[in-house]
Amino acid sequence: MRLSEIQGFEDLDLFFVKFSNEKKHLESLRDGSLYMNNLRYYVELEKKTGIKGMGDVLEASNVVNNVSLKFYHHGTDLLAFETEAKSMQIRFEETLDKPVFCLLSVKPDMLEVTKMEHNCIDAKLVFTHEQKDKILREFGNFALVIPWKPFTDKVFDALKAKGYQAVGDFVRYSDFSVNLSERMESFNKQDADMFFWKDVAFEYQREFRIVILNENIDDPLIVEFESIRDRTMLLTTEELLTGDYGIKIQSRTSEQK
């Protein structure tokens, strides 16, 4: 049984995992340095490595399928010709300059209950075979486990203090071969939601991301926030995926006298 099957625990926000090939980058994060690349970095990363998952050439893009195109003479209503396209990628180029920070989110559906008592639940972290294979190949050799609330509180306090308009949310995974109306509307309105759509092929990443909306960058942006070192755990990715890690939830009760 998964923790998500127990009433009251379905949507509990638990913790994040940040992966990297550089242990020093994760040490820096736990000491309070948020290192943000722009979205263009991830577009170029897939082009450079050829590995879909390390990057994504469709970042901040809307894919429209079965498109009918009509071409008119400039400045007139005179139709020159028309054609059809199987799919078309639409993107506002400025969106690629927005700073972003990405993490894997762990929620109750990734925790298998191993023990239940009247006031205590033990649950073990589990990954699918697909997650294990792709995380080992794409995400890096080291993993930093970060508690949800302390991290988000401290990071968003720091971003707000520096005047950044930042949003954080779960990525919504959609089949980009289908013209989903909700996804189309996000891009038509050009609101913050358009940064939180990715193709269903990336669903194993379970991504939570932070995007700064009122800043464009060419070089990485570093935002300092209050250290969370004493509330994190740094280990190898292999250890995280194969080890016996999990959580213990214990209710606090008091006896009346």
N, C-alpha and C positions, 0 to 999 in steps of 0.2 A: 504494500500500500504506500502511495506517495503522500507526503505531508499536505499537498493540495486537496486531498480527498477528505480531510478532516475539517468540519465546519469551523469557521473562524480563522483558518489559516490559508484559505484559497489564494488570496492576493497579497500575502505578507511580503513586504520588501525586505530582503535579507542582506545580501552582500554582492559586491562586484569582484571580478578578477581582471587585472590588467596584465597583459603578456608583453614580453620584450626579449630580444636576443642579447640585450645589454643589461646586465645586473645593476650597473651603476645608474641607469635611467630609472629603474624601479626604486632604488635607494633614494634617489632625488625626489621622486614622487611622494614617498612616505614621509620625507622631511618637509614637504610643503611646496614643491615646484610642479606646477601643472604645465606640461609642454604640449603646445597645440600646433599642429600643422594645418594648412588650409586644405580644402577639399580637392584642389587641383593635384596636391601631392599624391592622393590615393588613385586619381585617374591615371597619372603618369606611372605610378608604381605597377599597376597591372600591365601597362604597355611595356614597361622596362623588364619585368620579370616573366611576363606571360602567364602568371599564376592568378587566376580569378579567385579572390578570397584574400590575398595579400592586399590587393587594391580592387578598385571597381571603376571601370571606364564609364559606367552609367551613373556615377554620383550626381545627385541633384538634377537628374534628367527625368523627363516624362517620355515614355515610349508609347507611341500611338500606332495602332495596327490597322491594316486594311484602309489605307488613306487614299482619298481621291484628290488629285491636284489639278487645279486649273490655272493656266498662265495667260495673263492679259498683256496687251501692249501698254507700255508705260503711260500713265495718266489718262487712260481711256477704259471703257467697258468692253473693248473689242477683244474677244477671246482669240488667243494665238493658238493654243493647243491644250489638251488635257491628257492626263495619264494617271496611273495608279501605282501605289507603292505598298509592298507587303507590310513594312513598318517604317517609322520615322522617329528619330530621337530629337526632342526639343529641350533646350536648356538655355537659361539666362546666364551668360558667361560670367557676370559679376558674382554669381553664387559660388563659383569655384574659389573665390578669394576669401571666403568666410572661414575663420578658425574653428576647428572641431576637435573634440576629444572623445575617444571611443573606448568602451569597456564591455566585457561580457557580463551579463546580469544573471544572477542565480536567484531563482524564485522557488516556491514550494514544490513545484512539479519536478524539480531536479533532485529532490531529497526523498529517499526511501526510508520509511519508518522501520526501525529495527527493535524498538522497545517502547512500550506504553505502560505507564503506571498512572495512578489517580492524579498526580500532580507533576508528572515528568514525561517528556517525550524525547527519545533519541532518534536522530535521523541521519542517514549516510548520504553524502554527495555522490551522485551517479551521472555518468556521461554515456551517451550512445556510442556505438562503434564508429559511426560517421563523425561525430564530434571529436573523438579521440584521434582518428586518422587525420582529419583536417586541421585540428588545433596543433598537433605535433608538426605538421608540414608547413603551416602558414603563420602561426602566431608567435613563435619564439621559444627560447629554451628556459625562460624563467617566468614565474607567475607570482603576482602580488595579490593576496586576498585582502579585500578592503570592506569594512562594514559600511552599509548603505547610508544610514542617517548622519553619522559624524562626518563622513566624506562630503555628502551633498550640502550639508549645512555650512561647513567651513569654506567649501569652494564657491558656493553661490554668494555667501557673505563677502568674500574677497572680490569676486567679479563685480558685484553691485558697488562696493566701495571704490572701485577703480572706474566706475562709470560705464561698464560694459552691460549691454542689454543681452542677456544670455538666456537660452531656453534649454531644458533637458527633458528628454522623453525616450521611450522605447521606440526602436525602429519598427515600422509596420511592414510586414513582408507580403508582397503581392505578386501574382503571376503576371509578369510584364508582357506575356503574349495575349493577355486579355485586357480590353479597355475598361478598367474599373472606374465607374463614375466618381467615386469618392477621391480616387487618386488624381483623376483629371481635374476635378474642381480645385484641389490644393494648388496645382500648378497654374491654373487659370487665375486664381486669386493672388498668386505669388505671396502667400502667407507662410509662416514658419513651418507649417505642416509639410511643405514640399521637401524639407531637409530630412524627413523621417520616413521616407519610402525607399525600400530596396526590393530587388527581385527575390522571389521565394527561394531561389537557389542558395541564398545567404542565410536562411532561417536558422541553421545550426549555430550561427554566431551569437544569437540572442543579444543583440546589441542595444546598449543604452548609450546615447550620445549627448554631448553638450555642444551647442553651437552659439557663437557670438554673432548677433545679427547686425550690430552697428559698427563693425570693424572689418576692414579688408586688409589682408596681409600678403606679402610676397615671401617673407622669411618667417620661420617659426616664432610663435609668441609664447613667452613664459610668464605665467601668472603665479605670484607667490601667495600661499595661504597657510593657515596655522597647521603645524605638523600633526600627522596622525600616526607617527611611527609606532607608538606603544599599543596601537589598536589594529595593527596589520600583521600579516604573516607572509614571509618571502620564502619561496621554495622553488624547486625545479618544476617545469611543466610536467615532466614524466612522473614526479612524485605526486603532484596534484591529481593527475588522471588515473593513477594506479593505486594510490594510497588509500588508507581508511580514514578519510576526513569527513566531518559532518558537524552537526550542531546538537546541543542539548537545550531544550526549552523547559524551564521549570517555573511553575506558578508560585507566586509569593502569597502565602497564607499566614494568618495570624490567629492565635487562639484567644478567645474572649475569656476574661477572668471575672 
